[in-house]
Amino acid sequence: MDVLIKGNAQISKLLNEWYKEIRSRNIGNAHCLKEEINSIIHNNEADSNLLLYYHLLDFGYKYLVDNLSISKNSFDKIESFDIPTDNFLSYYYHFYKAIHSNAVGNYNLAKEQYDKAELLLKHIPDELEKAEFHYNLATYHYHIYQALLAIKHGTKARDIFSKHESYELKTAYCDNLLGLACTHLKEFELAEEYFVTAMNTFQKQKNEKAILLVRHNLGLMYASQNLSSSAIRYLSEVVEKKPHHYKAIFVKAKEHVKLGEKEIACQLIEKGLTICNELGNQEYQYRFAILRELNKKAVADKLEKAVLAGMDYFRNERLWEYVQEYMEALAVQFHSEGNFEQGSKYFHLSYEAKKEIFNKEALK
């Protein structure tokens, strides 16, 4: 998809090329184009549409380079512009706002923005752009635990990317995403097949960033099966090479909690909390805070305080998996302390959350 901004044909051309490199995940080429574009834009007057386009792509570039560094403020510069009326720019605006919202755990807003972007997608004849949209929509569905919808959209994206030789890397990212969806569905053998396929491509291309992504996801897959030692082995490498990878830190900490390794878990939890506080990431702030109490083997009243602090957020964002998990943990703790009334209350709330999970997973 090419956007032409009148009077700025040269810069428009460079921005379009930059976007294509970002979409292809060619970080090296994208970086070179960013440097060239920066030198032109900063030395010339540019109209507001061109600047908006630049800042949208700059956000996309930063997300590509390190999606885990995205904070709640990462879209502020873009929000200082008027919402564009041009179909192409408007598509980019809603598309990237959806990606930002998803990255910071604002899932309801992400859904609204993806819906708006999808309406504008009909104006775009480029099938690769449609594949990019479906890939990111699949990522959103995975994050809110709608694995079947993640597979539906991830497969659509993969089918298109796989027809283009220069998109082998993006096809492998689709395989990785499908592996995650299968992990959620507890189809572990199929998940591993997808991860191995993705890993083969990433290793062939010597893409260390992507290799670490699959190692993290293999760790998550083993953690989902309570194979804590195997999970920790994979996650340790990720945390060592990407010390701010708060998701890997969380999963690793949780596995150490399972093994009763309180000191190691405690250090990881505090590190993860610090990172998420800096990013303003509510989802993981709450999850780390609850894990901290579980690691301490806190009494039910203290655990309850940590759980209830995050409950409005989890419910509002329809993260029923967390509601179910934490309500059940509370129920077990109250029951073990002989407070059967509170235990019964939270078992019932856990049961209600399970019904919401079932409804959410239905393929619509």
Contacts in CASP RR format, 6 or more apart in sequence:
PFRMAT RR
TARGET T0000
AUTHOR 0000-0000-0000
METHOD contacts of the structure
MODEL  1
MDVLIKGNAQISKLLNEWYKEIRSRNIGNAHCLKEEINSIIHNNEADSNL
LLYYHLLDFGYKYLVDNLSISKNSFDKIESFDIPTDNFLSYYYHFYKAIH
SNAVGNYNLAKEQYDKAELLLKHIPDELEKAEFHYNLATYHYHIYQALLA
IKHGTKARDIFSKHESYELKTAYCDNLLGLACTHLKEFELAEEYFVTAMN
TFQKQKNEKAILLVRHNLGLMYASQNLSSSAIRYLSEVVEKKPHHYKAIF
VKAKEHVKLGEKEIACQLIEKGLTICNELGNQEYQYRFAILRELNKKAVA
DKLEKAVLAGMDYFRNERLWEYVQEYMEALAVQFHSEGNFEQGSKYFHLS
YEAKKEIFNKEALK
1 16 0 8 1.000
1 19 0 8 1.000
1 88 0 8 1.000
1 124 0 8 1.000
1 125 0 8 1.000
1 126 0 8 1.000
1 129 0 8 1.000
2 12 0 8 1.000
2 16 0 8 1.000
3 12 0 8 1.000
3 15 0 8 1.000
3 16 0 8 1.000
3 53 0 8 1.000
3 88 0 8 1.000
3 89 0 8 1.000
3 92 0 8 1.000
4 12 0 8 1.000
5 11 0 8 1.000
5 12 0 8 1.000
5 47 0 8 1.000
5 49 0 8 1.000
5 50 0 8 1.000
5 53 0 8 1.000
8 46 0 8 1.000
8 47 0 8 1.000
8 50 0 8 1.000
10 40 0 8 1.000
11 37 0 8 1.000
11 40 0 8 1.000
11 41 0 8 1.000
11 44 0 8 1.000
11 46 0 8 1.000
11 50 0 8 1.000
12 50 0 8 1.000
12 53 0 8 1.000
14 33 0 8 1.000
14 36 0 8 1.000
14 37 0 8 1.000
14 40 0 8 1.000
15 37 0 8 1.000
15 50 0 8 1.000
15 53 0 8 1.000
15 54 0 8 1.000
15 57 0 8 1.000
17 33 0 8 1.000
18 30 0 8 1.000
18 33 0 8 1.000
18 34 0 8 1.000
18 37 0 8 1.000
18 57 0 8 1.000
18 61 0 8 1.000
19 57 0 8 1.000
21 28 0 8 1.000
21 29 0 8 1.000
21 30 0 8 1.000
21 33 0 8 1.000
22 30 0 8 1.000
22 57 0 8 1.000
22 60 0 8 1.000
22 61 0 8 1.000
22 64 0 8 1.000
23 128 0 8 1.000
23 129 0 8 1.000
23 132 0 8 1.000
23 170 0 8 1.000
24 166 0 8 1.000
24 167 0 8 1.000
24 169 0 8 1.000
24 170 0 8 1.000
25 64 0 8 1.000
25 169 0 8 1.000
25 170 0 8 1.000
25 173 0 8 1.000
26 169 0 8 1.000
27 64 0 8 1.000
27 65 0 8 1.000
27 209 0 8 1.000
30 61 0 8 1.000
30 64 0 8 1.000
34 58 0 8 1.000
34 61 0 8 1.000
37 54 0 8 1.000
41 50 0 8 1.000
41 51 0 8 1.000
41 54 0 8 1.000
46 54 0 8 1.000
48 81 0 8 1.000
48 82 0 8 1.000
49 84 0 8 1.000
49 86 0 8 1.000
49 89 0 8 1.000
51 81 0 8 1.000
52 78 0 8 1.000
52 81 0 8 1.000
52 84 0 8 1.000
52 89 0 8 1.000
52 93 0 8 1.000
53 89 0 8 1.000
53 92 0 8 1.000
55 77 0 8 1.000
55 78 0 8 1.000
55 81 0 8 1.000
56 78 0 8 1.000
56 89 0 8 1.000
56 92 0 8 1.000
56 93 0 8 1.000
56 96 0 8 1.000
57 92 0 8 1.000
59 74 0 8 1.000
59 75 0 8 1.000
59 78 0 8 1.000
59 96 0 8 1.000
59 100 0 8 1.000
60 96 0 8 1.000
60 99 0 8 1.000
62 69 0 8 1.000
62 70 0 8 1.000
62 74 0 8 1.000
63 70 0 8 1.000
63 99 0 8 1.000
63 100 0 8 1.000
63 103 0 8 1.000
67 103 0 8 1.000
68 242 0 8 1.000
68 244 0 8 1.000
68 245 0 8 1.000
68 246 0 8 1.000
68 247 0 8 1.000
69 244 0 8 1.000
69 279 0 8 1.000
70 100 0 8 1.000
70 103 0 8 1.000
70 104 0 8 1.000
70 279 0 8 1.000
71 104 0 8 1.000
71 278 0 8 1.000
71 279 0 8 1.000
71 280 0 8 1.000
71 281 0 8 1.000
72 104 0 8 1.000
72 279 0 8 1.000
72 280 0 8 1.000
72 281 0 8 1.000
74 100 0 8 1.000
74 103 0 8 1.000
74 104 0 8 1.000
75 96 0 8 1.000
75 97 0 8 1.000
75 100 0 8 1.000
78 93 0 8 1.000
78 96 0 8 1.000
78 97 0 8 1.000
83 90 0 8 1.000
83 93 0 8 1.000
84 90 0 8 1.000
84 93 0 8 1.000
87 120 0 8 1.000
87 123 0 8 1.000
88 123 0 8 1.000
88 124 0 8 1.000
90 120 0 8 1.000
91 117 0 8 1.000
91 120 0 8 1.000
91 121 0 8 1.000
91 123 0 8 1.000
91 124 0 8 1.000
94 113 0 8 1.000
94 114 0 8 1.000
94 116 0 8 1.000
94 117 0 8 1.000
94 120 0 8 1.000
95 113 0 8 1.000
95 114 0 8 1.000
95 117 0 8 1.000
95 133 0 8 1.000
95 136 0 8 1.000
97 109 0 8 1.000
97 113 0 8 1.000
98 109 0 8 1.000
98 110 0 8 1.000
98 111 0 8 1.000
98 113 0 8 1.000
98 114 0 8 1.000
98 117 0 8 1.000
98 136 0 8 1.000
98 140 0 8 1.000
99 110 0 8 1.000
99 136 0 8 1.000
101 107 0 8 1.000
101 109 0 8 1.000
101 110 0 8 1.000
101 113 0 8 1.000
102 110 0 8 1.000
102 136 0 8 1.000
102 139 0 8 1.000
102 140 0 8 1.000
102 143 0 8 1.000
104 279 0 8 1.000
104 280 0 8 1.000
104 281 0 8 1.000
104 282 0 8 1.000
105 143 0 8 1.000
105 281 0 8 1.000
105 282 0 8 1.000
105 283 0 8 1.000
105 317 0 8 1.000
106 317 0 8 1.000
107 140 0 8 1.000
107 143 0 8 1.000
107 144 0 8 1.000
107 317 0 8 1.000
107 318 0 8 1.000
107 319 0 8 1.000
108 316 0 8 1.000
108 317 0 8 1.000
108 318 0 8 1.000
110 140 0 8 1.000
111 140 0 8 1.000
114 136 0 8 1.000
114 137 0 8 1.000
114 140 0 8 1.000
117 133 0 8 1.000
118 133 0 8 1.000
118 137 0 8 1.000
121 129 0 8 1.000
121 130 0 8 1.000
121 133 0 8 1.000
124 130 0 8 1.000
127 160 0 8 1.000
128 160 0 8 1.000
128 161 0 8 1.000
128 164 0 8 1.000
128 167 0 8 1.000
130 160 0 8 1.000
131 156 0 8 1.000
131 157 0 8 1.000
131 159 0 8 1.000
131 160 0 8 1.000
131 161 0 8 1.000
131 167 0 8 1.000
131 170 0 8 1.000
132 157 0 8 1.000
134 153 0 8 1.000
134 154 0 8 1.000
134 156 0 8 1.000
134 157 0 8 1.000
134 160 0 8 1.000
135 153 0 8 1.000
135 154 0 8 1.000
135 157 0 8 1.000
135 161 0 8 1.000
135 170 0 8 1.000
135 173 0 8 1.000
135 174 0 8 1.000
135 177 0 8 1.000
137 153 0 8 1.000
138 149 0 8 1.000
138 150 0 8 1.000
138 151 0 8 1.000
138 152 0 8 1.000
138 153 0 8 1.000
138 154 0 8 1.000
138 156 0 8 1.000
138 157 0 8 1.000
138 174 0 8 1.000
138 177 0 8 1.000
138 181 0 8 1.000
139 150 0 8 1.000
139 177 0 8 1.000
141 147 0 8 1.000
141 149 0 8 1.000
141 150 0 8 1.000
141 153 0 8 1.000
142 150 0 8 1.000
142 177 0 8 1.000
142 180 0 8 1.000
142 181 0 8 1.000
142 184 0 8 1.000
144 317 0 8 1.000
144 318 0 8 1.000
144 319 0 8 1.000
144 360 0 8 1.000
145 184 0 8 1.000
145 319 0 8 1.000
145 320 0 8 1.000
145 321 0 8 1.000
145 357 0 8 1.000
145 360 0 8 1.000
145 361 0 8 1.000
146 360 0 8 1.000
146 361 0 8 1.000
147 181 0 8 1.000
147 182 0 8 1.000
147 184 0 8 1.000
147 185 0 8 1.000
147 361 0 8 1.000
148 181 0 8 1.000
148 185 0 8 1.000
148 361 0 8 1.000
148 362 0 8 1.000
148 363 0 8 1.000
149 363 0 8 1.000
149 364 0 8 1.000
150 177 0 8 1.000
150 178 0 8 1.000
150 180 0 8 1.000
150 181 0 8 1.000
150 184 0 8 1.000
151 178 0 8 1.000
151 181 0 8 1.000
151 182 0 8 1.000
152 363 0 8 1.000
154 174 0 8 1.000
154 177 0 8 1.000
154 178 0 8 1.000
154 181 0 8 1.000
155 174 0 8 1.000
155 178 0 8 1.000
157 170 0 8 1.000
157 174 0 8 1.000
158 171 0 8 1.000
158 174 0 8 1.000
158 175 0 8 1.000
158 178 0 8 1.000
161 167 0 8 1.000
161 170 0 8 1.000
161 171 0 8 1.000
161 174 0 8 1.000
162 171 0 8 1.000
162 174 0 8 1.000
168 201 0 8 1.000
168 205 0 8 1.000
169 201 0 8 1.000
169 202 0 8 1.000
169 205 0 8 1.000
169 207 0 8 1.000
169 210 0 8 1.000
171 201 0 8 1.000
172 197 0 8 1.000
172 198 0 8 1.000
172 201 0 8 1.000
172 202 0 8 1.000
172 210 0 8 1.000
173 198 0 8 1.000
173 210 0 8 1.000
175 194 0 8 1.000
175 195 0 8 1.000
175 197 0 8 1.000
175 198 0 8 1.000
175 201 0 8 1.000
176 194 0 8 1.000
176 195 0 8 1.000
176 198 0 8 1.000
176 210 0 8 1.000
176 213 0 8 1.000
176 214 0 8 1.000
176 217 0 8 1.000
178 194 0 8 1.000
179 190 0 8 1.000
179 191 0 8 1.000
179 194 0 8 1.000
179 195 0 8 1.000
179 198 0 8 1.000
179 217 0 8 1.000
180 191 0 8 1.000
180 217 0 8 1.000
180 220 0 8 1.000
182 188 0 8 1.000
182 190 0 8 1.000
182 191 0 8 1.000
182 194 0 8 1.000
183 191 0 8 1.000
183 217 0 8 1.000
183 220 0 8 1.000
183 221 0 8 1.000
183 224 0 8 1.000
184 224 0 8 1.000
186 224 0 8 1.000
188 221 0 8 1.000
188 224 0 8 1.000
188 225 0 8 1.000
191 221 0 8 1.000
192 218 0 8 1.000
192 221 0 8 1.000
195 214 0 8 1.000
195 217 0 8 1.000
195 218 0 8 1.000
195 221 0 8 1.000
198 210 0 8 1.000
198 214 0 8 1.000
199 211 0 8 1.000
199 214 0 8 1.000
202 210 0 8 1.000
202 211 0 8 1.000
202 213 0 8 1.000
202 214 0 8 1.000
203 211 0 8 1.000
208 241 0 8 1.000
212 237 0 8 1.000
212 238 0 8 1.000
212 241 0 8 1.000
212 242 0 8 1.000
215 234 0 8 1.000
215 235 0 8 1.000
215 237 0 8 1.000
215 238 0 8 1.000
216 234 0 8 1.000
216 235 0 8 1.000
216 238 0 8 1.000
216 245 0 8 1.000
216 247 0 8 1.000
216 248 0 8 1.000
216 251 0 8 1.000
218 234 0 8 1.000
219 230 0 8 1.000
219 231 0 8 1.000
219 233 0 8 1.000
219 234 0 8 1.000
219 235 0 8 1.000
219 251 0 8 1.000
220 231 0 8 1.000
220 251 0 8 1.000
221 231 0 8 1.000
222 228 0 8 1.000
222 230 0 8 1.000
222 231 0 8 1.000
222 234 0 8 1.000
223 231 0 8 1.000
223 235 0 8 1.000
223 251 0 8 1.000
223 254 0 8 1.000
223 255 0 8 1.000
226 258 0 8 1.000
228 255 0 8 1.000
228 256 0 8 1.000
228 258 0 8 1.000
228 259 0 8 1.000
229 259 0 8 1.000
231 251 0 8 1.000
231 252 0 8 1.000
231 255 0 8 1.000
232 252 0 8 1.000
232 255 0 8 1.000
232 256 0 8 1.000
235 248 0 8 1.000
235 251 0 8 1.000
235 252 0 8 1.000
235 255 0 8 1.000
236 252 0 8 1.000
238 245 0 8 1.000
238 248 0 8 1.000
239 245 0 8 1.000
239 248 0 8 1.000
239 249 0 8 1.000
239 252 0 8 1.000
239 268 0 8 1.000
242 248 0 8 1.000
244 275 0 8 1.000
246 272 0 8 1.000
246 275 0 8 1.000
246 276 0 8 1.000
246 279 0 8 1.000
246 281 0 8 1.000
246 284 0 8 1.000
247 284 0 8 1.000
249 268 0 8 1.000
249 271 0 8 1.000
249 272 0 8 1.000
249 275 0 8 1.000
250 268 0 8 1.000
250 272 0 8 1.000
250 284 0 8 1.000
250 287 0 8 1.000
250 288 0 8 1.000
250 291 0 8 1.000
252 268 0 8 1.000
253 264 0 8 1.000
253 265 0 8 1.000
253 268 0 8 1.000
253 269 0 8 1.000
253 272 0 8 1.000
253 288 0 8 1.000
253 291 0 8 1.000
253 295 0 8 1.000
254 265 0 8 1.000
254 291 0 8 1.000
256 262 0 8 1.000
256 264 0 8 1.000
256 265 0 8 1.000
256 268 0 8 1.000
257 265 0 8 1.000
257 291 0 8 1.000
257 294 0 8 1.000
257 295 0 8 1.000
262 295 0 8 1.000
262 296 0 8 1.000
265 291 0 8 1.000
265 295 0 8 1.000
266 292 0 8 1.000
266 295 0 8 1.000
269 288 0 8 1.000
269 291 0 8 1.000
269 292 0 8 1.000
269 295 0 8 1.000
270 292 0 8 1.000
272 284 0 8 1.000
272 288 0 8 1.000
273 285 0 8 1.000
273 288 0 8 1.000
273 289 0 8 1.000
273 292 0 8 1.000
276 284 0 8 1.000
276 285 0 8 1.000
276 288 0 8 1.000
277 285 0 8 1.000
282 313 0 8 1.000
283 313 0 8 1.000
283 317 0 8 1.000
283 319 0 8 1.000
286 309 0 8 1.000
286 310 0 8 1.000
286 313 0 8 1.000
286 314 0 8 1.000
287 322 0 8 1.000
289 306 0 8 1.000
289 309 0 8 1.000
290 303 0 8 1.000
290 306 0 8 1.000
290 307 0 8 1.000
290 310 0 8 1.000
290 326 0 8 1.000
292 306 0 8 1.000
293 302 0 8 1.000
293 303 0 8 1.000
293 306 0 8 1.000
294 303 0 8 1.000
294 329 0 8 1.000
296 302 0 8 1.000
298 306 0 8 1.000
299 333 0 8 1.000
299 337 0 8 1.000
300 330 0 8 1.000
300 333 0 8 1.000
300 334 0 8 1.000
300 337 0 8 1.000
300 339 0 8 1.000
300 342 0 8 1.000
303 329 0 8 1.000
303 330 0 8 1.000
303 333 0 8 1.000
304 330 0 8 1.000
304 334 0 8 1.000
307 326 0 8 1.000
307 327 0 8 1.000
307 329 0 8 1.000
307 330 0 8 1.000
311 323 0 8 1.000
311 326 0 8 1.000
313 319 0 8 1.000
314 320 0 8 1.000
314 322 0 8 1.000
314 323 0 8 1.000
314 326 0 8 1.000
315 323 0 8 1.000
318 356 0 8 1.000
318 360 0 8 1.000
320 353 0 8 1.000
320 354 0 8 1.000
320 356 0 8 1.000
320 357 0 8 1.000
320 360 0 8 1.000
321 353 0 8 1.000
321 357 0 8 1.000
323 349 0 8 1.000
323 350 0 8 1.000
323 353 0 8 1.000
323 356 0 8 1.000
324 350 0 8 1.000
324 353 0 8 1.000
324 354 0 8 1.000
324 357 0 8 1.000
327 346 0 8 1.000
327 347 0 8 1.000
327 349 0 8 1.000
327 350 0 8 1.000
327 353 0 8 1.000
328 346 0 8 1.000
328 347 0 8 1.000
328 350 0 8 1.000
330 342 0 8 1.000
330 343 0 8 1.000
330 346 0 8 1.000
331 342 0 8 1.000
331 343 0 8 1.000
331 344 0 8 1.000
331 345 0 8 1.000
331 346 0 8 1.000
331 347 0 8 1.000
331 349 0 8 1.000
331 350 0 8 1.000
332 343 0 8 1.000
334 340 0 8 1.000
334 342 0 8 1.000
334 343 0 8 1.000
334 346 0 8 1.000
335 343 0 8 1.000
335 347 0 8 1.000
END
